[in-house]
Amino acid sequence: MDDISKLHFEYFLRNHEKRVNHFFGYVLWFCCLVGPAIAVGVLLGAFPDVTLSSCLQTLLIALTFAGGHAILYKKIPESAVIKYVGLFGTLFTIYTMCIDHIGIYLSYFFVPMTSLLYCRRRTFLSVCGVSYVVLLICNWQISDYMAGLRSDIDAVPWFVGIVGGETIEFLIMMVSGLFINKVMQEYLHTMYSNELTINKNEIASYTDELTGLWNRRYMEKAFDKYIVVQKNLGAMMVVDLDFFKKINDDYGHLEGDKILKRLCETLRNTFFGDNVSICRFGGDEFVLLLPSVQTFSELSVSISKLFAKADELFSSDPKYSVLSLSVGAAFVKEEEVNFEKVFDRADKALLQVKRSGRNAFQIYVDEPENS
């Protein structure tokens, strides 16, 4: 692949990693049930060497890492730290269970094999290395206890024997894991190539020719993806360039096209992110879908930033001094699956701004109030 294709594929892998992190979050919360489940076994006499305090410790550790993973995923979903919190958190939980004589020693292989889901060889190898070191430490710590259960062997010979067998198993797991990783990488490359082909065929029909933004046809597709399918409760903005017709009348349509393109750059620079959709809805009107914006304060701050950058743009040339922005916005209501309803509320808020003098914004509520 050329450099551009490599960058695109890396972006594709990052999105895949986010999906795996989302799935792995459920696994971590499920692991929180292990401690209570073993506690039931202790009460029934199934685990004579395990204490209830060990079960409580297992529960607290699992809850800590599950909660930390969830917070990081919400706050910084793009961070590579999230996967290591999940993987090493699971590894640490297994370690504490083993030294508390909860016999799940083969679970050390679970963490490296789970890391294969991320389809990154470096992640797999690093997790293998850490897991093997933790396995050695754990076996050394429990060697006295395990040897004490037998009369024919001391701690050191037991440690050497068990580590020898588990090292062979670990090497077999690593070789098979590298092979699986290669197959999964090839599979992802195929998926990426197919998606790229589809995108190339569709991109012209979804792109505004003048500005390079998405067009009106794409916005409904974006709404379905980010709101209906992913169940985000975000916001929608309708942005109108005030007095744009005067630029066309006084300076010609080429100058009008120029300011539209510059405004598009301003929109891109103000609202950026993997899930932000910006489209030219028609003429001098733009619609933005912001799935991650949840509160009035977040939305107000974002719109204020847009106005500040637009002021810089309009003051950069005397010809643009007549221009301003009018913005209407609305939040997606819970369980809402209709693009037109959200757009209608944002458009009504924009209409109120227009009627009250322009160069302002308004966020729709049941009884709109000027902002």
N, C-alpha and C positions, 0 to 999 in steps of 0.2 A: 504494500500500500504506500502511496505517496504521503508527504507530511500532512496535507489537509485531511486525507482520509483517516490517518492515524488519530488526528485531533477529533474528528467526528466519531470515530470508534471509541475513543476514550470517553467522550461525552455519553455515548450509548452505554458503556460499561458502568459509568457513574449512576445513570438512571437505574440500571439493573441492580447495582449495589443498594440503592435506596429501597427498591422493592424487597430485596432479601432482608434488609434491616427491619423493614416493616413486619415481615413474616417472623423473623427471629424474635421480635418483641413478644409475640404470642407464645413462643416456645419458652422464653424466660418466665413469663407469668405462669405457665403451666408447671414449670419446675418448682414454683413456690408450693405446690401441692405435695411434693416429695416428703418434706419434713413432717407434716401432719399425717401422711399415709404411714410413714415408718413409726410414728408415735402410736398409732392404732395397733401396729404389729407388736410394739414393745408392751403395751397394755395386755395384749393377748398372749404374751410369752413367746412370740415367734423370734424375737431378737434379744436373747438373754444378755449379750455383751454391750448392748446399746442403751444409753440413758435418755430420759426425756429431755434433759438439758441439751444433749447433742442434737436432738430433733428440733428443739427451739432455735438453737444456733444455726442449723441448716436453713430453717425458715427465714430467719432474719437476714442471713447472707443473701439468699435468693431474692428476697424482697428488695434489698438494697440495690443489687445489680439490675433487677427488672425495672425498678423505679428510676435509677440513674439512666438506663438505656432509653426509657420512655421520654424523660425530660430532654436528653440530648437530641433525640430524634425530632422532638417538637421544636426545639430552639435552633439547632444547627443541623438540619437534615442532610446537608452536603458533606459534613465532616467525616473523614476516614476514622476518627477516633471511635465512632459509635460501634462499628463492627468489633473492634478490639475490646470494648467494654463488655459487649455481649459474650464474645468467645472466651476471654480470660476470666470473666465473671463466672461463667459456667465451669471453667477449669478449676477456679479457686473453690467453688462449691463442692466439686467432686473431691478435691484434695482434703477439705475439712471433714467430709463424710468418711473418707478412707481412714484418716488418722483417728477418727472416733469409732473405728471398727465396724463401719457400715460397709460391707463387702461389695463394692461396685468397681473393682480395680480395672476391669476392661473398659469402663466408661472413659478412661483417658483417651481411647481411640475415637470416641464420639466427637470430641471437639475438633481435631484435625479434619475428620471426614466432613463435619458440618461446614468448616471453612471453605471446602471445595465449592459450595454454593455461590461464593463470590466470584468464582472463575478467575482468580488472580493467583498465579504461581507463587509470587512473593508472600502473599498472605498465608497460603497453605504451608510453605516451608518455614516461615517464622513461627506459626502456631505449632507445627510439628516439633521444632526445636525447644520451645518453651514447655510444651506438654511432656516431652521426654525428660527434661531437667526436673520438672515437678514430680514426674513418676519416680525418678531416682531418689529424690528427697523423701518422698512419701514412703517408699519401700524401706529406706534406711531408718526412718522414724518408727515404723511399725515392726522392724525386724526382731527386736527383743520380745515383743508381745507374740508374734507369730511363731518364733522358735520356742517360746515357753509353752505353746500348745502341743509341742511334740517332744519326745524324749530322745530322739535319735539325731538331733541336729542343733548346732548353736546358731547364734544370730548372724554372724558373718557368712558362714557357708550358706545359710538360708538366703541371705541377701544376694550373694553371688549367683546362686542357682536361679532365683526368681528373676533377677535382672537379665541374666543371660537369655532365658527363654523369651522374656518380654521385649528384649532388644531385637531378637530375630523377628518377632511378630511386628514390631514397630517398623523395621526396615521393609518388610513385605507390604505393610500398610502404606508406607511412603512411596514405594515404587508403583503400587497399584493406584495410589492417589494422583501421582504425576501423570499417569496414563489417562485417568479419568479427567483430570484437568485439561489435558490436551484435547480430548474428545469434546469437552464442554466448550472450550475456546473455539474450536472449529464450528461447533453448532451455533454459537453466538455470532460468529463471523457470517454464517449463512443467514441467520435471522437479520443481521444488520444489513447485509447486501440486499435481501428481499425488501426490507423496509425502505432502504435508500432508493431502490428501483421504483417502488410505489410512490415515494415522496416526489421523485423527479417527474413522474407522470402526472401527479396531482398538483404540484406546486404552482403551475401556471394558472390553474383555475381558481386557486385560493389566494393569489397575490395581486395587490394593486400595482398596476404597471408603472404609474408615475412615482410613487413613494417607496415601493418595495415592502410596504406593510401588508398585513393580511387584509383581505377584502370582506365585504359584508357577508358573503356566502360562508366564509370560514368561521365567523363568530358563533353561529349556532352550533357548529361542530365542537368548538372549544368549550362552549357552555355545557354540552352533553358530556364531554370528557372530564372537565374539572369540577363541575357542580353535580350533575346527575349521577355519573359513575363513581367518582371519587368522594362524593358527598361533602364537599367543602361548602361552608357558608360564608362566601366572600362578598365582594361588592362590585358594582358596575358603574362606570363613569361615562357620561356623554360630554365631549369637549367640542365647543363651537368657537371658531375664529371670527371674532366680531369685526365688521367692516371690511371683510376680505374683498368684497365686490369693488370697493373704492380703489384698492391696489390694482385690480385688473383694469378698471376704467381709466385710471390716471397713468399707469405705467406699462400696461400690456399684460397679456396672459403669461408670457415667459417669466416676468417678474413675480407674478402670482404663483406660478409653479415653483419658483425658487424659494419663496417664503414657506410654502407648504412642505417642501422637503426639509427645510431647516427646522420647522416646527416638529416634524416627525422625529428628527434627531433629538430634539429636546424631550419629546415623550419617551423615547427609548432610554435616554440617559437618566430620566427621572424615575421611571418605572421599569426595573429590570428584574429578572428572575426566570427560572425555567418554566414556571406555570403562569406567567403574566402574558395575556394576549392583547395586542394593540391592533386595531384595524381602522382603516379609512372607510367610514360608513357611506360617504358620498360627499362630493364637493369639499366644503371646509369643515365637515363634521367628522369626529373621530369617536370611537367607542373603545373603552378599555375594560377588560375583565380581570379583576384582582382577587383570585380565590383565597389568598392567605390573609387578606385584610378582614379583621373580625369586629373592630370597634369603631365608634364615631371618632375617637381621638386619633387612632391610627390613620383613618381615612382623611381626616381634616389636616393632619400633618403632611401627608403625602400630597394632597391637593395644594397646600400652601407652598410646598417645595416647587411644584409645577409653576405656580404663579410667579415665584421668585426667579426661576430660570427663564420663564417667558418674558418677564420684564427686561431681563438682560438682553434677550434676543431682540425685542422690539426697540430697545434703546441703542442697538448697535448700528442702526442706519436711520437717518431722518425720514426716509420713505415709510418706515414701519411704525412711526410714532402714533399713527391713528389707530393701530391695531390693539386689541385686547382679547382676553379669553372669557368665555362664559361656560360654567361647568355645572352640570346636574349629576347627582349620584344617588344610588339606592343600594340597600343591602338585599342579599338573597334571603328569602324567608325559609324557615325550616321545612324540609320535604318539598321544596319548590322545584319543579322540573320544566318550567315553561320560560323560555328565553324572552318571549314577547312581554310577559307580565313584568319582569324585572326591568326590561328596557323601557316599558311604558312609564314606570314610576320615576326612573332616572330622567326621562325626557320631560315629564311633567315638572320636575324640579328645575330643569334647564329653562323651561318656558317661564317659570316664575322669575328666574334671574333676568331673563330678557325683558320681561315686563317692568322689572324694578330698576332698570338702568344699565344692565350688563356689567362686565368686568368684575364678576363676583362668582361665588359658588354656593350651592345649596344641596344639602343632603335630605332626601325625601323622608318624611315621617308621615303619619296619618293626617296631620294637619301641618303642611310644610311651613317652616320658619326660616327666614333669611339668615345666612351665616356671614 
